[in-house]
C-alpha cells in the first residue's frame, strides 16, 4: 500500500501501461445516474460564500465540505455519514478561493484560502479541529489556485493564476515539508485587455512525461483585433518544479464573452491523455461547455461543444463517471432563474437533474461522493436568497459489481470482496492513496475510466460459483495512520476488454 509518484510507471510495473479509452463517440453512450425526482437539500453557510472544497477532515471515512467567504467566517460542514451535514464556523482566515490537501505531512486534511495576494493556511488535526490561520503572500492578486506534487517529493505544492493590469501571470510555490511555501517560478503574458478567469487553474500531466504540469485560461481582447477570444496557457514542468515552459494558444470559438471559469481536466475523448473543458458564456445570453482535445504532448485543439439550454449565468462544469459505466460525462449548473443542473451526454441531449427555483447565484459546483456509496453526488454553492450549498444524491442506474471491505487496521489483514460477477471471471482490485478523480482509462482493462487517482493494482482473484471474489491483504504495520485509502475493482469483459465493468469505489481511513 505504498504511495507512488508516477501513474504511468506504476501501471507499467503491473503490465498495465497502455492508457486509452477509445473515441469521443464512446462518451455519448449511457450516462445518467443522478435521480431527477429528488428535492435538493440546502445547507446554509456564511454570508457571501464564494468557494468550497471537499475532504474528510475528521477521518471518519465520509466527505466533509469547507466553504469560504472573502471576509470570513469559514463554514465546515461535517458529514454525518447519512448524507447530512453539521455546520461549524471558524472565526477568521477566509478568502475568495479555497484548496485542500495534507500540506504538513501529518495525514490530516488542511486547507488554504486565498484573497487578493494574501494566502492563509489552517492545519487540520484529523479530528475535525484546525489551527489558527498562518498568512503568507503571493506576488500578485490570485484568481485561481491548484495543487500538485511538482518536484516529486510527495508534498503538495501550489500554482497560482494571477492578474495585474493587462498582464496575466502564474506563480509556482513549493512546499517546504512543514506546510510553508517558497515561490520558485513565475511567468507572464501581456496583451491589451487581458482578463484573468476565476477558478481557472488545474493541474495534470498534460505532455505525458510523468510530472505534473498546469493549465489556465483567461480572456484576451487584444490579439489581432479579436475581442472575443480565450487564451489557454499551458505551463509545462521540467520535473523539479523550478523551471517551467509557458505554451500559449489562442481560441476564438464564436462569441466568447464570459472569461471561461471552472476549467476542468479529464480524458474526455478517450485517447489516454488529459483534455480540458471550460464553460463559455456568449453575448447573446446563451452558454455552453467546450472541450479542448490534447494531442498527447500538451498542445490542444477544439474538439467538442456541448450546447445545453442554459444562459450565460452558468457556473461550473464538472467531469465524472456519474453512472459507473466507465465513460466520463459533464454537469453544468445554471443560476439566473433559480438553480438548475444538467447532465450532458456527449453530443446527445442534456438531462435536467436538479431544479431549485428558490435558490440562485450559483458560483461553484463539485461532484464528491458525500453519501459514501461510491457514486458521485452533486454539490452547488449558491448565494440567493442566502448563502449555502445544495446537495443532490446520486442513484446509480447501471448494474455493476459491488465492492465491500473490512476495516483497514495497521498490522492486520483486510478482506476486499466483490459480488455480482460471473463464475470464473477475474476481478482486479485497485487502490490509491491519492483519492479519486476523473482519470484516464487503462487499456489492459478495456480502457475503462477508473475513479481512482493514479491507481495501483493490489492483485486479482477469480469469482466463485456465487459470483463473488475475495482478496486478502495485510495492512503494513508502518502504514500511515489516518491516511485515506481509495479502492475499486474492475472485471475485464468482452473482446479487448471493451465491455469491462467496474465496481463502486470506497474511501476509508487506515486506523
ROKOL-609981 format. One record per residue (C-alpha): residue in three letters; x, y, z. Coordinates in Angstrom, 3 decimals, padded with zeros to 6 digits. Last residue first. Layout:
! residues N
ALA|X|Y|Z .
...
END
This chain:
! residues 511
UNK|-006.530|003.010|011.660 .
UNK|-006.214|003.481|007.871 .
UNK|-009.071|005.725|006.734 .
UNK|-011.709|004.711|004.149 .
UNK|-012.643|005.672|000.600 .
UNK|-014.612|003.106|-001.388 .
UNK|-015.289|002.977|-005.140 .
UNK|-018.282|001.311|-006.772 .
UNK|-017.433|-001.558|-009.049 .
UNK|-016.103|-001.513|-012.574 .
UNK|-017.211|-003.100|-015.808 .
UNK|-015.301|-004.216|-018.891 .
UNK|-017.248|-004.429|-022.132 .
UNK|-014.319|-003.297|-024.294 .
UNK|-011.931|-005.774|-022.660 .
UNK|-010.199|-006.456|-025.945 .
UNK|-013.114|-008.652|-026.910 .
UNK|-015.555|-008.692|-023.991 .
UNK|-015.075|-008.420|-020.238 .
UNK|-012.381|-007.361|-017.783 .
UNK|-013.846|-007.020|-014.280 .
UNK|-012.669|-003.967|-012.321 .
UNK|-012.481|-003.325|-008.571 .
UNK|-012.141|-000.089|-006.583 .
UNK|-010.227|001.214|-003.564 .
UNK|-009.419|004.609|-002.041 .
UNK|-007.187|004.663|001.040 .
UNK|-007.346|007.694|003.317 .
UNK|-004.290|008.101|005.544 .
UNK|-005.139|008.233|009.244 .
UNK|-002.092|006.296|010.333 .
UNK|000.496|005.955|007.574 .
UNK|001.270|002.244|007.067 .
UNK|004.059|001.069|009.359 .
UNK|002.257|-002.064|010.469 .
UNK|001.600|-002.885|006.861 .
UNK|-002.068|-003.629|006.032 .
UNK|-002.016|-007.299|005.107 .
UNK|-004.063|-008.203|002.048 .
UNK|-006.960|-010.553|001.411 .
UNK|-008.675|-010.662|-001.971 .
UNK|-012.146|-012.037|-002.472 .
UNK|-014.347|-012.889|-005.437 .
UNK|-018.104|-013.459|-005.501 .
UNK|-020.210|-014.635|-008.447 .
UNK|-021.921|-017.393|-006.473 .
UNK|-019.937|-020.112|-008.245 .
UNK|-016.644|-018.436|-007.403 .
UNK|-015.156|-015.316|-008.973 .
UNK|-011.422|-015.430|-009.682 .
UNK|-008.994|-013.118|-007.878 .
UNK|-006.673|-010.222|-008.700 .
UNK|-003.960|-008.157|-007.057 .
UNK|-003.289|-004.809|-005.391 .
UNK|-003.092|-002.909|-008.690 .
UNK|-002.164|000.752|-008.213 .
UNK|-004.447|003.550|-009.380 .
UNK|-003.082|007.054|-010.059 .
UNK|-006.194|008.893|-008.852 .
UNK|-009.037|006.395|-008.547 .
UNK|-012.348|006.536|-010.450 .
UNK|-011.086|004.262|-013.242 .
UNK|-012.201|005.053|-016.794 .
UNK|-012.427|001.741|-018.649 .
UNK|-009.958|001.280|-021.480 .
UNK|-010.538|-002.463|-021.653 .
UNK|-008.622|-003.407|-018.524 .
UNK|-005.280|-003.544|-020.372 .
UNK|-006.260|-000.200|-021.894 .
UNK|-006.402|001.580|-018.524 .
UNK|-008.568|004.673|-018.520 .
UNK|-007.678|008.275|-017.811 .
UNK|-008.912|009.795|-014.581 .
UNK|-011.906|011.746|-013.338 .
UNK|-010.680|011.809|-009.741 .
UNK|-010.492|009.829|-006.511 .
UNK|-008.010|009.941|-003.654 .
UNK|-004.212|009.970|-003.697 .
UNK|-003.626|006.905|-001.519 .
UNK|-004.873|004.708|-004.355 .
UNK|-006.054|001.116|-004.714 .
UNK|-007.109|-001.400|-007.355 .
UNK|-008.540|-004.947|-007.202 .
UNK|-008.763|-006.829|-010.493 .
UNK|-011.552|-009.385|-010.809 .
UNK|-011.082|-012.443|-012.995 .
UNK|-014.310|-014.113|-014.128 .
UNK|-014.749|-017.814|-013.308 .
UNK|-018.372|-017.562|-012.204 .
UNK|-019.944|-014.273|-013.217 .
UNK|-019.548|-011.172|-011.081 .
UNK|-022.184|-009.605|-008.840 .
UNK|-020.171|-009.627|-005.630 .
UNK|-016.709|-008.208|-004.959 .
UNK|-014.896|-008.691|-001.666 .
UNK|-011.834|-006.993|-000.187 .
UNK|-010.534|-008.590|003.001 .
UNK|-008.178|-006.633|005.232 .
UNK|-005.410|-008.261|007.233 .
UNK|-003.976|-006.722|010.384 .
UNK|-000.719|-004.899|011.162 .
UNK|-002.305|-001.487|010.637 .
UNK|-006.083|-001.594|010.568 .
UNK|-008.158|-001.031|007.416 .
UNK|-011.722|-002.116|008.246 .
UNK|-013.321|-004.911|006.164 .
UNK|-014.097|-004.340|002.512 .
UNK|-017.071|-004.152|000.153 .
UNK|-017.224|-003.864|-003.634 .
UNK|-020.446|-004.336|-005.606 .
UNK|-020.400|-005.300|-009.271 .
UNK|-022.376|-003.171|-011.718 .
UNK|-025.927|-002.513|-012.819 .
UNK|-026.182|000.946|-014.444 .
UNK|-028.740|003.212|-012.755 .
UNK|-026.701|004.570|-009.843 .
UNK|-028.629|006.975|-007.635 .
UNK|-026.717|010.180|-006.972 .
UNK|-027.561|012.499|-004.088 .
UNK|-028.325|016.159|-004.757 .
UNK|-026.807|018.688|-002.366 .
UNK|-027.358|022.461|-002.485 .
UNK|-024.803|024.533|-000.611 .
UNK|-025.314|027.809|001.228 .
UNK|-025.539|031.560|001.002 .
UNK|-028.939|033.206|001.326 .
UNK|-031.680|034.350|-001.047 .
UNK|-029.512|033.921|-003.045 .
UNK|-025.841|032.894|-002.754 .
UNK|-025.477|029.381|-004.152 .
UNK|-022.735|026.720|-003.903 .
UNK|-023.553|023.506|-005.782 .
UNK|-022.917|019.923|-004.608 .
UNK|-023.756|016.970|-006.871 .
UNK|-023.129|013.329|-005.927 .
UNK|-020.583|010.958|-007.442 .
UNK|-021.153|007.284|-006.655 .
UNK|-019.215|005.003|-004.287 .
UNK|-021.955|004.824|-001.659 .
UNK|-020.392|007.227|000.833 .
UNK|-023.217|009.780|000.741 .
UNK|-020.953|012.766|000.020 .
UNK|-019.247|011.239|-003.008 .
UNK|-017.781|014.442|-004.437 .
UNK|-019.139|016.213|-007.567 .
UNK|-018.335|019.923|-007.339 .
UNK|-020.170|023.084|-008.409 .
UNK|-019.238|026.721|-007.863 .
UNK|-020.759|030.192|-008.190 .
UNK|-024.523|029.568|-008.119 .
UNK|-026.459|032.831|-007.658 .
UNK|-029.864|031.171|-007.362 .
UNK|-032.089|029.228|-004.963 .
UNK|-035.917|029.360|-004.995 .
UNK|-036.197|027.702|-008.402 .
UNK|-034.170|024.650|-007.259 .
UNK|-034.122|022.289|-010.215 .
UNK|-031.798|019.318|-010.440 .
UNK|-031.179|016.538|-012.959 .
UNK|-032.220|018.124|-016.246 .
UNK|-030.898|015.789|-018.929 .
UNK|-028.884|017.023|-021.891 .
UNK|-029.267|015.674|-025.389 .
UNK|-026.546|013.956|-027.443 .
UNK|-023.152|015.229|-028.496 .
UNK|-021.579|013.863|-025.305 .
UNK|-024.340|013.158|-022.818 .
UNK|-024.643|016.255|-020.619 .
UNK|-026.148|016.186|-017.126 .
UNK|-027.881|019.478|-016.462 .
UNK|-028.267|021.381|-013.180 .
UNK|-030.806|024.127|-012.500 .
UNK|-030.530|026.873|-009.920 .
UNK|-033.110|029.639|-009.795 .
UNK|-033.597|031.807|-012.821 .
UNK|-030.025|033.031|-013.327 .
UNK|-028.331|030.042|-011.659 .
UNK|-027.333|027.441|-014.211 .
UNK|-025.194|024.395|-013.327 .
UNK|-023.343|022.235|-015.863 .
UNK|-022.513|018.553|-015.442 .
UNK|-020.316|016.522|-017.763 .
UNK|-019.940|012.836|-018.583 .
UNK|-016.964|010.498|-018.453 .
UNK|-017.308|006.880|-019.513 .
UNK|-016.740|003.731|-017.422 .
UNK|-020.386|002.741|-016.958 .
UNK|-020.486|003.853|-013.315 .
UNK|-023.437|006.241|-013.604 .
UNK|-021.753|009.562|-012.887 .
UNK|-018.377|008.925|-014.473 .
UNK|-017.046|012.382|-013.743 .
UNK|-016.462|015.767|-015.335 .
UNK|-017.604|019.067|-013.849 .
UNK|-018.869|022.246|-015.434 .
UNK|-019.171|025.365|-013.410 .
UNK|-021.263|028.444|-013.392 .
UNK|-023.987|029.108|-015.923 .
UNK|-025.072|032.755|-015.829 .
UNK|-024.535|032.656|-019.561 .
UNK|-027.921|031.061|-020.126 .
UNK|-028.837|027.400|-020.359 .
UNK|-030.278|025.147|-022.994 .
UNK|-027.475|022.657|-023.479 .
UNK|-024.839|023.135|-026.152 .
UNK|-021.973|020.719|-025.509 .
UNK|-019.081|021.622|-027.768 .
UNK|-016.447|019.117|-028.855 .
UNK|-012.913|019.039|-030.202 .
UNK|-011.169|022.417|-030.285 .
UNK|-007.420|021.826|-030.368 .
UNK|-004.760|021.434|-027.696 .
UNK|-000.976|021.059|-027.448 .
UNK|000.408|019.344|-024.312 .
UNK|002.207|016.475|-025.982 .
UNK|-000.615|013.942|-026.060 .
UNK|-002.597|015.778|-028.755 .
UNK|-004.899|017.174|-026.055 .
UNK|-008.506|017.922|-027.003 .
UNK|-010.094|021.191|-025.882 .
UNK|-013.723|020.733|-024.830 .
UNK|-016.350|023.429|-024.607 .
UNK|-019.365|023.783|-022.325 .
UNK|-022.128|026.080|-023.493 .
UNK|-023.760|029.411|-022.820 .
UNK|-026.503|031.665|-024.098 .
UNK|-027.124|035.331|-023.301 .
UNK|-026.476|036.716|-026.781 .
UNK|-023.081|037.936|-025.596 .
UNK|-021.797|034.417|-025.016 .
UNK|-020.852|032.461|-021.901 .
UNK|-018.294|029.644|-022.095 .
UNK|-017.827|026.854|-019.570 .
UNK|-014.493|025.027|-019.642 .
UNK|-013.246|021.547|-020.516 .
UNK|-009.690|020.274|-020.878 .
UNK|-008.114|017.038|-022.118 .
UNK|-005.792|014.678|-020.279 .
UNK|-004.269|011.826|-022.260 .
UNK|-005.407|008.260|-022.906 .
UNK|-007.231|008.609|-026.221 .
UNK|-010.739|008.619|-024.776 .
UNK|-012.032|011.983|-025.982 .
UNK|-012.776|013.263|-022.481 .
UNK|-009.685|012.080|-020.610 .
UNK|-010.037|014.537|-017.733 .
UNK|-009.476|018.186|-016.868 .
UNK|-011.523|021.074|-015.509 .
UNK|-011.586|024.843|-016.112 .
UNK|-014.225|026.477|-013.974 .
UNK|-014.261|029.998|-015.394 .
UNK|-014.286|030.935|-019.046 .
UNK|-013.897|034.691|-019.154 .
UNK|-017.581|035.104|-020.166 .
UNK|-017.802|036.663|-023.609 .
UNK|-016.591|034.338|-026.347 .
UNK|-018.781|034.844|-029.411 .
UNK|-017.581|032.134|-031.741 .
UNK|-014.775|029.749|-030.914 .
UNK|-011.822|032.105|-030.902 .
UNK|-009.005|030.125|-029.300 .
UNK|-005.497|031.431|-028.647 .
UNK|-002.707|029.112|-027.508 .
UNK|000.222|029.848|-025.163 .
UNK|002.967|027.441|-024.054 .
UNK|004.906|028.546|-020.969 .
UNK|007.893|026.314|-020.172 .
UNK|008.633|025.847|-016.486 .
UNK|011.767|025.535|-014.386 .
UNK|011.630|025.161|-010.597 .
UNK|009.147|022.312|-010.212 .
UNK|011.748|019.533|-010.403 .
UNK|010.418|017.731|-013.475 .
UNK|010.696|020.278|-016.310 .
UNK|007.092|021.336|-015.752 .
UNK|004.974|022.572|-018.647 .
UNK|002.769|025.622|-018.108 .
UNK|-000.108|025.513|-020.581 .
UNK|-001.830|028.883|-021.055 .
UNK|-005.092|028.866|-022.961 .
UNK|-006.274|032.200|-024.319 .
UNK|-009.963|032.777|-024.938 .
UNK|-011.047|035.223|-027.628 .
UNK|-013.894|037.682|-028.056 .
UNK|-012.112|040.919|-028.911 .
UNK|-010.030|039.665|-031.807 .
UNK|-008.402|042.829|-033.091 .
UNK|-005.196|040.983|-033.818 .
UNK|-004.915|039.567|-030.302 .
UNK|-006.092|042.277|-027.891 .
UNK|-009.172|041.200|-026.027 .
UNK|-007.813|038.064|-024.353 .
UNK|-009.974|036.310|-021.745 .
UNK|-008.148|033.889|-019.484 .
UNK|-007.309|030.209|-019.218 .
UNK|-005.016|028.113|-017.029 .
UNK|-003.234|024.758|-017.310 .
UNK|-000.586|023.222|-015.057 .
UNK|002.013|020.444|-015.304 .
UNK|002.703|017.436|-013.061 .
UNK|005.498|015.043|-013.997 .
UNK|005.390|011.768|-015.931 .
UNK|006.399|012.960|-019.409 .
UNK|002.894|012.731|-020.904 .
UNK|002.611|016.359|-022.031 .
UNK|-000.500|017.243|-019.999 .
UNK|000.445|015.546|-016.744 .
UNK|-002.136|017.223|-014.549 .
UNK|-003.004|020.516|-012.853 .
UNK|-005.919|022.940|-012.970 .
UNK|-006.168|026.742|-012.623 .
UNK|-009.223|028.648|-013.897 .
UNK|-011.330|029.150|-010.761 .
UNK|-011.711|032.844|-011.677 .
UNK|-010.540|033.899|-015.122 .
UNK|-007.880|036.535|-015.723 .
UNK|-008.884|039.432|-018.028 .
UNK|-006.288|040.651|-020.525 .
UNK|-007.396|043.821|-022.294 .
UNK|-004.265|044.728|-024.202 .
UNK|-001.744|041.919|-024.119 .
UNK|000.871|040.613|-021.676 .
UNK|001.739|037.032|-020.759 .
UNK|003.706|036.338|-017.604 .
UNK|005.913|033.837|-015.809 .
UNK|006.740|032.697|-012.321 .
UNK|008.979|030.228|-010.518 .
UNK|010.320|029.394|-007.050 .
UNK|007.958|030.987|-004.512 .
UNK|008.528|029.184|-001.215 .
UNK|005.720|027.593|000.781 .
UNK|005.309|026.517|004.393 .
UNK|003.440|023.382|005.442 .
UNK|006.371|021.693|007.088 .
UNK|007.855|019.965|004.051 .
UNK|008.991|023.174|002.332 .
UNK|006.078|023.074|-000.136 .
UNK|006.879|024.683|-003.485 .
UNK|005.166|027.835|-004.774 .
UNK|004.651|028.327|-008.518 .
UNK|003.384|031.660|-009.859 .
UNK|001.389|032.436|-012.998 .
UNK|000.763|035.795|-014.583 .
UNK|-001.731|037.616|-016.795 .
UNK|-000.803|041.178|-017.685 .
UNK|-003.121|043.982|-018.738 .
UNK|-003.368|045.406|-015.214 .
UNK|-002.206|042.792|-012.701 .
UNK|-003.562|039.257|-012.775 .
UNK|-002.765|035.931|-011.180 .
UNK|-003.213|032.196|-011.691 .
UNK|-001.483|030.356|-008.845 .
UNK|000.340|027.022|-008.672 .
UNK|000.761|025.290|-005.327 .
UNK|002.733|022.311|-003.965 .
UNK|001.518|019.074|-002.387 .
UNK|004.324|017.004|-000.843 .
UNK|005.371|013.555|-002.094 .
UNK|008.832|014.831|-003.105 .
UNK|008.101|014.644|-006.833 .
UNK|009.042|018.274|-007.602 .
UNK|005.629|019.432|-008.874 .
UNK|003.429|017.475|-006.477 .
UNK|000.175|019.188|-007.393 .
UNK|-002.216|021.882|-006.204 .
UNK|-004.441|024.471|-007.842 .
UNK|-005.272|028.145|-007.290 .
UNK|-007.196|030.691|-009.348 .
UNK|-007.635|034.459|-009.473 .
UNK|-004.854|035.418|-007.041 .
UNK|-003.656|039.015|-006.708 .
UNK|000.100|039.298|-007.236 .
UNK|003.399|038.169|-005.634 .
UNK|001.727|035.679|-003.331 .
UNK|001.791|036.196|000.413 .
UNK|001.807|034.155|003.607 .
UNK|-000.665|034.008|006.473 .
UNK|-000.992|031.376|009.183 .
UNK|-004.600|030.727|010.192 .
UNK|-005.235|029.374|013.710 .
UNK|-005.044|025.602|013.804 .
UNK|-007.902|023.316|012.881 .
UNK|-010.030|020.675|014.566 .
UNK|-012.102|017.995|012.819 .
UNK|-010.286|015.041|014.350 .
UNK|-007.540|014.781|011.745 .
UNK|-005.597|017.663|013.340 .
UNK|-006.088|020.055|010.418 .
UNK|-003.640|022.839|009.599 .
UNK|-005.055|026.193|008.523 .
UNK|-003.258|028.082|005.754 .
UNK|-003.835|031.674|004.719 .
UNK|-002.945|033.242|001.386 .
UNK|-002.924|037.003|000.768 .
UNK|-002.464|038.411|-002.749 .
UNK|-006.153|039.219|-003.138 .
UNK|-007.986|036.533|-001.203 .
UNK|-006.664|032.987|-000.991 .
UNK|-007.656|030.179|001.370 .
UNK|-005.528|027.159|002.191 .
UNK|-006.825|023.934|003.698 .
UNK|-005.545|021.038|005.796 .
UNK|-006.553|017.375|005.635 .
UNK|-004.789|015.049|008.054 .
UNK|-002.027|012.605|007.090 .
UNK|000.560|014.521|009.193 .
UNK|002.530|015.651|006.135 .
UNK|002.276|019.425|006.605 .
UNK|000.319|020.266|003.431 .
UNK|-002.172|017.411|003.509 .
UNK|-004.525|018.941|000.969 .
UNK|-007.464|021.324|000.500 .
UNK|-007.906|024.396|-001.715 .
UNK|-010.006|027.517|-001.091 .
UNK|-010.748|030.694|-003.041 .
UNK|-012.276|034.085|-002.162 .
UNK|-010.711|034.269|001.287 .
UNK|-011.287|033.353|004.920 .
UNK|-008.876|033.086|007.836 .
UNK|-011.221|034.031|010.667 .
UNK|-013.959|032.836|013.012 .
UNK|-014.199|029.187|012.061 .
UNK|-017.827|028.071|011.769 .
UNK|-019.203|024.603|012.409 .
UNK|-022.042|023.053|010.436 .
UNK|-023.489|019.523|010.785 .
UNK|-024.157|017.840|007.448 .
UNK|-026.492|015.213|006.014 .
UNK|-025.597|012.466|003.536 .
UNK|-026.046|009.644|006.031 .
UNK|-022.491|009.558|007.341 .
UNK|-022.983|012.715|009.456 .
UNK|-020.829|014.782|007.110 .
UNK|-019.212|017.783|008.770 .
UNK|-019.925|021.119|007.073 .
UNK|-017.066|023.485|007.871 .
UNK|-018.018|027.150|007.425 .
UNK|-015.247|029.732|007.127 .
UNK|-016.001|033.134|008.641 .
UNK|-014.846|035.050|006.769 .
UNK|-014.399|038.326|004.916 .
UNK|-013.815|036.819|001.477 .
UNK|-016.039|033.773|002.061 .
UNK|-015.001|030.129|002.421 .
UNK|-016.829|026.804|002.483 .
UNK|-015.183|023.599|003.735 .
UNK|-017.127|020.410|002.987 .
UNK|-016.944|016.937|004.570 .
UNK|-016.537|013.592|002.811 .
UNK|-017.080|010.469|004.912 .
UNK|-014.486|007.919|006.078 .
UNK|-014.416|009.108|009.692 .
UNK|-011.148|010.945|009.224 .
UNK|-012.341|014.224|010.818 .
UNK|-011.485|016.482|007.864 .
UNK|-012.540|014.070|005.103 .
UNK|-012.205|016.471|002.161 .
UNK|-014.358|018.608|-000.173 .
UNK|-013.703|022.194|-001.255 .
UNK|-015.779|025.365|-001.284 .
UNK|-015.849|028.790|-002.935 .
UNK|-017.637|032.164|-002.828 .
UNK|-019.593|032.451|000.433 .
UNK|-021.079|035.947|000.823 .
UNK|-022.976|035.235|004.026 .
UNK|-021.606|032.232|005.902 .
UNK|-023.137|028.840|005.121 .
UNK|-026.655|027.400|004.927 .
UNK|-027.256|023.718|003.988 .
UNK|-029.919|023.030|001.352 .
UNK|-031.066|019.538|000.347 .
UNK|-032.059|019.185|-003.294 .
UNK|-035.553|017.743|-003.751 .
UNK|-035.198|014.447|-005.571 .
UNK|-037.160|013.416|-008.634 .
UNK|-034.347|013.758|-011.148 .
UNK|-032.114|010.976|-009.846 .
UNK|-028.487|011.222|-010.856 .
UNK|-027.474|008.037|-012.635 .
UNK|-027.299|009.109|-016.221 .
UNK|-024.839|008.480|-018.989 .
UNK|-025.337|005.689|-021.475 .
UNK|-023.253|006.409|-024.533 .
UNK|-022.014|009.684|-025.991 .
UNK|-018.591|009.497|-024.398 .
UNK|-017.710|006.490|-026.532 .
UNK|-018.201|008.593|-029.650 .
UNK|-015.330|010.768|-028.481 .
UNK|-013.047|007.865|-029.201 .
UNK|-011.431|004.945|-027.354 .
UNK|-010.469|004.987|-023.685 .
UNK|-006.717|004.528|-023.770 .
UNK|-003.766|004.001|-021.429 .
UNK|-001.159|001.361|-022.167 .
UNK|000.870|000.614|-019.060 .
UNK|-000.981|-002.251|-017.406 .
UNK|001.922|-004.653|-017.139 .
UNK|001.935|-004.285|-013.317 .
UNK|005.209|-002.395|-013.275 .
UNK|003.885|-000.468|-016.237 .
UNK|000.948|000.747|-014.146 .
UNK|003.385|002.163|-011.618 .
UNK|005.440|003.931|-014.253 .
UNK|002.350|005.510|-015.787 .
UNK|000.850|006.772|-012.530 .
UNK|004.010|008.406|-011.290 .
UNK|004.968|009.090|-007.708 .
UNK|003.653|006.103|-005.800 .
UNK|002.343|005.681|-002.288 .
UNK|002.870|002.337|-000.654 .
UNK|000.000|000.000|000.000 .
END
